[in-house]
């Protein structure tokens, strides 16, 4: 039976591993769309490459969550996730055309699917009533990893070319894998396999489905803008460099990380839906600003505002998805939450690529801003009992 001190050490090591995991996944994100363009991709194909990351998550996150609950293990999935990051990053570096990028970016989504197990494993170090706090800490660690990686990735791409961030990402994934291997897994679940009826009862919880749908809207905006078409806008409309594009991605993550940590504390004093409402309005306003920006600093300020909105919404929604679910079924619930929001990751860039090809780049931002506001009426439908 692990002692409290051992559990604290394991939790601390896991926080570092979370940092490395998301750093590896995000090191090349600032120049991913630009690199796909350099290989001849249209806006529609750019959207498909970016969206393939969400497509594999949409397919795998619920099965992985259910299987994790059934076998009572989380850590093995996280380790496999690190290996998938390594292979996908190396594959992207070797890609000779956009189709290859589509395949290996999809493999990165396989890696991200293991976030289901990682979230529940870390939440097990905290009492059940502190679910929002634990997810806030995880979101802060992942956001810092993404922030550092995207900023560094832009400079690496500027200095060594747009293929180089992929190789750095593969190396970071290897370090994270090696760090996480030592130490036993902390028992967080009952080994009794949940029945099919129990699994379905969790996956069809109205509160879970509603929170997950709002999260999908948030991810629609994030992947349509930060991951796909803000870099394209910055490179092709404003003529910015790779390092500046990296800064634009990173500046979203700085306030997002700070707000994720703040939201973890605020969630005990402010109504969670109030935080999400303010966050959605902020996301919409920041997205609306993009077509009006004519220089680096204005766009940088707008993306920082976007990060504030993201930090207010995502960690709170993630915590709410498992708040009322028994510990033994939390991976199933988290799998459902992450699979549904992966729908936003998938359709956001794909639809936005089509919109850009048909109606122009600015239309991408108008539609994404409107999508954020669609989350507001959905929040009013949320059952009151899940806020308690």
Secondary structure, 3 states (H helix, E strand, C coil): CCCHHHHHHHHHHHHHHHHHHHHHHHCCHHHHHHHHHHCCCCHHHHHHHHHHHHHHHHHHHHHHHHHHHHHCCCHHHHHHHHHHHHHHHHHHHHCCCHHHHHHHHHHHHHHHHCHHHHHHHHHCCCCHHHHHHHHHHHHHHHHHHHHHHHHHHHHHHHHHCCCHHHHHHHHHHHHHHHHHHCCCCCCCCCCCCCCHHHHHHHHCCHHHHHHHHHHHHHHHHHHHHHHHHHHHHHHHHCCCCHHHHHHHHHHHHHHHHHHHHHHHHHCCCCCHHHHHHHHHHHHHHHHHHHHHCCCHHHHHHHHHHHHHHHHHHHHHHHHHHHHCCCHHHHHHHHHHHHHHHHHHHHHHHHHHHHHHHHHCHHHHHHHHHHHHHHHHHHHCCCCHHHHC
